[in-house]
Amino acid sequence: MTQAAITTHILDLESGEPARGVLVTLRCPEGQTLQATTDADGRISEWQGLLVLTTGTYEMRFKVGAYFSARGTETFFDEIPVQFHTTTARAHYHVPLLLSPFGYSTYRGS
């Protein structure tokens, strides 16, 4: 059985490496806001605070401006907001971000 969770993975397409140290905020349907920072593999699998998964609309805000600034790289983006809707509280929602200084893409992963 899949554990209920919301996770992410950020890959920097310019460097070809995971995006380490990116602060991400997660706004939940009830208004709760959680934060986490990507690890050495560019992943977040646990949030600071207790995530109680419910159905509804969530928003992840990827704070990429600081990430690129620390690398000395010009970027068009300061934050990237990604909204998604959950339909069950018993699923794993994985929201990867493929990132470059002037573009990005995201999708529902597994």
Backbone as a ProteinNet text record, in pm:
[ID]
protein_1_A
[PRIMARY]
MTQAAITTHILDLESGEPARGVLVTLRCPEGQTLQATTDADGRISEWQGLLVLTTGTYEMRFKVGAYFSARGTETFFDEIPVQFHTTTARAHYHVPLLLSPFGYSTYRGS
[TERTIARY]
83.7	0	88.2	54.6	128.9	98.4	203.6	185.9	139.3	42.1	-6.3	103.8	136.2	243.2	242.7	313.4	343.6	494.7	556.2	700.9	736	863.3	910.6	1055.9	1099.9	1237.9	1268.4	1375.2	1411	1542.3	1538.7	1660.2	1692.8	1817.7	1867.1	1914.6	1840.4	1873	1998.3	2032.6	2152.9	2279.2	2280.7	2398.6	2391.9	2271.9	2254.7	2260.3	2242.2	2250.8	2122.8	2103	1991	2008	1896.5	1899.2	1896.1	2011.9	2026.5	1996.3	1936	1918.2	1808.6	1711.1	1599.6	1490	1452.4	1343.2	1211.2	1123	991	886.7	782.5	670.5	552.5	474.7	356.6	236.8	143.3	20.1	-89.7	-150.2	-252.2	-392	-492.8	-629	-686	-651.3	-706.3	-630.1	-527	-450.2	-316.9	-292.2	-164.4	-51.8	61.5	178.6	296.2	359.5	477	594.4	717	836.7	933	1020.2	1131.2	1233.3	1353.2	1461.7	1509	1533.8	1577.8	1711.1	1723.9	1846.1	1951.6	2058.8	2170.2	2127.6	2018.4	1965.9	1852.9	1832	1728	1587	1573.6	1442.9	1392.2	1259.6	1190.6	1093.3	1112.4	1020.3	950.5	1000	938	933.9	826.1	805.2	827.8	868.8	882.4	741.2	696.4	559.1	486.1	367.8	289.5	199.6	218.7	133	20.3	-101.7	-220.3	-285.3	-269.5	-317.5	-469.2	-529.9	-674.1	-697.5	-819.6	-851.2	-860.1	-829	-836	-719.2	-707.5	-603.4	-485	-367.2	-240.6	-159.1	-63.9	28.9	169.2	261.2	403.5	465.5	549	622.9	771.1	833.5	975.3	1052.8	1135.5	1210.7	1342.6	1333.5	1449.3	1540.9	1493.2	1577.7	1702.2	1684.1	1797.1	1891.7	1836.3	1918.2	2011.5	1955.1	2037.9	2134.2	2091.2	2179.2	2302.3	2282.6	2393.8	2491.3	2441.8	2526.7	2588.8	2550.7	2600.9	2538.8	2414.8	2346.7	2227.1	2219.8	2104.2	1982.1	1866.9	1743.7	1627.5	1525.4	1403.6	1306	1321.1	1224.1	1278.1	1192.6	1223.5	1157.3	1029.7	952.9	875.1	855.6	771.7	657.5	534	418.9	359.3	328.2	264.6	143.4	24.8	-97.5	-142	-192.2	-245.1	-357.9	-442.1	-561.1	-550.8	-574.5	-574.2	-717.9	-733.9	-868.3	-889.3	-781.3	-791.4	-684.8	-714.8	-619.2	-530.3	-541.4	-463.4	-364	-326.8	-236.7	-102.3	-5.1	125.1	125.4	141.9	147.9	292.9	355	493.6	491.6	551.6	547.5	690.7	750	886.4	891.2	1007.5	1030.8	1160.1	1150.7	1268.4	1296.2	1414.8	1442.7	1561.3	1545.9	1658	1640.1	1739.4	1726.9	1612.3	1571.1	1470.1	1350	1333.6	1218.7	1209.5	1093.2	1073	955.9	947.8	829.9	806.2	684.7	646	537.5	515.5	416.5	385.9	284.7	258.2	344.5	435.7	526.2	472.1	558.5	516.3	609.5
-118.5	0	124.8	225.4	350	438.1	494.7	584.8	720.8	780.5	912.7	1014.8	1092.5	1190.2	1285.8	1396.3	1488.2	1504.4	1473.6	1481.2	1558.9	1596.4	1663.5	1626.4	1655	1630.6	1738.3	1813.1	1920.3	1885	1885.9	1864.8	1993.5	2037.2	2156	2112.1	2149.4	2106.2	2173.4	2290.7	2359.2	2286	2247.7	2180.7	2029.3	1976.3	1831.7	1762.5	1840.1	1787	1815.3	1745.6	1778.4	1920.9	1989.6	2124.9	2115.3	2128.2	2118.1	2251.7	2246.6	2366.1	2460.5	2412.9	2497.7	2492.2	2609.3	2618.1	2605.3	2520.5	2499.5	2514.9	2590.7	2600	2524.6	2464	2387.4	2445.7	2502.2	2554.9	2451	2411	2306.2	2366.8	2285.8	2337.4	2409.5	2365.4	2426.5	2551.9	2591	2710.5	2683.9	2561.6	2526.5	2544.8	2599.1	2615.4	2542.2	2456.9	2381.5	2420.6	2396.2	2425.4	2308.6	2302.5	2207.3	2258	2203.8	2238.1	2110.5	2119.3	2000.4	1950.4	1818.1	1754.7	1746.5	1674.8	1662.8	1599.2	1524.3	1462.1	1545	1666.7	1755.1	1714.6	1635	1580.4	1635.5	1637.1	1660.7	1546	1472.4	1363	1384.2	1480.4	1513.9	1664.9	1713.5	1856.4	1890.9	2014.8	2063.6	2088.7	2005.4	2011.4	1886.8	1869.5	1750.4	1774.5	1697.8	1705.3	1604.6	1656.1	1570.2	1585.4	1483.9	1490	1483.1	1579	1581.9	1606	1595.6	1630.8	1782.6	1834.3	1978.2	2028.9	2161	2224.6	2263.1	2221.3	2250.9	2342.4	2412.9	2492.6	2475.7	2441.7	2439	2564.1	2632.2	2748.9	2717.3	2705.8	2674.8	2807	2833.1	2958.5	2946.6	2954.6	2926.6	3045.8	3166.8	3284.9	3277.9	3239.1	3227.5	3115.3	3007.8	2895.3	2941	3009.7	3054.8	3164.5	3254.1	3359.9	3301.2	3197.7	3132.3	3067.6	3030.7	2970.6	3077	3203.8	3310.9	3307.4	3256.4	3239.2	3332.9	3409.6	3495.4	3407.4	3450.2	3376	3471.4	3424.4	3500.9	3484.5	3377.8	3341.5	3364.8	3417.9	3425.2	3308.4	3288.8	3175.9	3110.5	2980.8	2908.4	2846	2895.4	2836.7	2723.2	2613.6	2500.8	2460	2474.5	2432.5	2299.3	2213.8	2084.4	2044.1	1956.9	1914.1	1766	1734	1594.4	1543.4	1418.6	1359.7	1253.3	1215.8	1119.3	1150.9	1124.6	1149.5	1028.4	927	804.1	778.2	880.8	862.7	930.8	897.3	963.7	1058.4	1186.6	1287.7	1333.8	1303.1	1342	1447.8	1565.6	1680.3	1720.5	1659.7	1693.9	1828.8	1893.3	2018.3	2004.3	2023.9	2028.7	2176.1	2221.9	2363.7	2409.4	2527.2	2597.5	2745	2829.7	2970.4	3045.6	2999.7	3073.6	2989	2872.3	2787.6	2673.6	2610.1	2495.7	2413.3	2289.6	2206.6	2121.4	2078.2	1996.3	1899.3	1796.3	1695.1	1614.7	1531.2	1440.6	1315.5	1297.1	1183.3	1065.3	967.6	847.4	821.5
0	0	0	-80.1	-89.6	30.5	88.9	201.9	150.6	217.7	180.2	204.4	102	115	-3.4	13.5	-95.4	-96.6	-210	-223.1	-349.8	-361.6	-481.9	-507.3	-627.8	-670.7	-773.7	-752.9	-845.5	-914.4	-1047.1	-1126.5	-1200.4	-1189.7	-1257.9	-1396.2	-1498.5	-1634.3	-1688.7	-1636.8	-1683.9	-1636.1	-1508.9	-1454.5	-1471.6	-1491.7	-1501.3	-1366	-1259.1	-1123.8	-1045.7	-934.2	-846.7	-792.4	-772.9	-716.7	-564.9	-503.6	-357.6	-291.3	-173.7	-93	-136.7	-212.9	-255.5	-148.6	-97.9	-1.8	-76.3	-25.3	-85.4	24.9	-3.3	90.1	30.3	117	77.1	150.5	74.1	132.6	113.9	224	224.9	213.4	176.5	157.4	279.5	399.8	521	561.8	486.9	517.5	585.1	626.5	688.9	587.4	632.1	545.5	608.5	530	573	484.9	534.3	457	464.4	365.8	365.1	263.7	272.7	181	113.3	-16.9	-88.9	-35.8	-31.7	17.9	-92.3	-67.7	-163	-295	-293.3	-415.4	-477	-425.9	-479.2	-439.7	-334.4	-295.6	-163	-152.9	-26.3	-8.5	98.6	129	262.7	341.9	470.5	485.5	544.9	565.9	712.3	738.8	876.3	927.9	1018.4	1066.3	1022.2	1071.7	1041.9	922	816.6	699.1	715.2	721.5	724	587.7	505.5	367.8	362.7	292.2	270.1	121.1	78.6	-58.6	-69.5	-186.1	-207.2	-288.8	-294.9	-374.9	-287.4	-330	-263.6	-353.7	-293.6	-372.4	-316.5	-405.1	-371	-431.6	-353.1	-402.6	-392.3	-507	-516.7	-519.7	-419.9	-407.5	-484.8	-615.9	-701.3	-721.8	-695.5	-712.1	-625.3	-499	-406.7	-450	-502.6	-550.2	-662.8	-763.7	-875.7	-833.4	-744.5	-695	-626.1	-546.4	-477	-575.5	-693.4	-797.2	-888.5	-867.9	-954.4	-1092.7	-1101	-1228.5	-1237.7	-1345.3	-1369.6	-1396.7	-1346.7	-1369.4	-1390	-1456.1	-1478.5	-1362.7	-1285.1	-1181.7	-1041	-954.7	-812.2	-740.7	-768.8	-714.6	-827.4	-814.6	-910	-831.4	-852.4	-783.8	-867.6	-801.7	-869.4	-785.9	-843.8	-775.5	-831.2	-741.7	-784.6	-691.6	-741.5	-667.7	-633.6	-507.8	-465.5	-461.5	-498.3	-502.4	-396.6	-328.8	-220.7	-116.7	6.5	114.2	139.1	54.8	75.6	-37.1	-110.3	-223.7	-198.4	-281.7	-280.9	-399.7	-373	-477.6	-489.8	-602.9	-628.2	-736.8	-707.2	-797.9	-832.6	-936	-975.2	-1048.3	-1041.1	-1111.9	-1190.8	-1321	-1408.4	-1429.9	-1392.6	-1377	-1460.8	-1520.8	-1581.6	-1547.5	-1570.4	-1530.9	-1599.8	-1717.8	-1792.3	-1832.4	-1769.4	-1798.6	-1699.2	-1696.2	-1607.9	-1660.4	-1613.2	-1638.2	-1515.1	-1500.2	-1387.2	-1432.9	-1354.4	-1389	-1263.8	-1269.1	-1157	-1176.4	-1086.8	-1093.3	-1015.2	-998	-925.5	-808
[MASK]
++++++++++++++++++++++++++++++++++++++++++++++++++++++++++++++++++++++++++++++++++++++++++++++++++++++++++++++

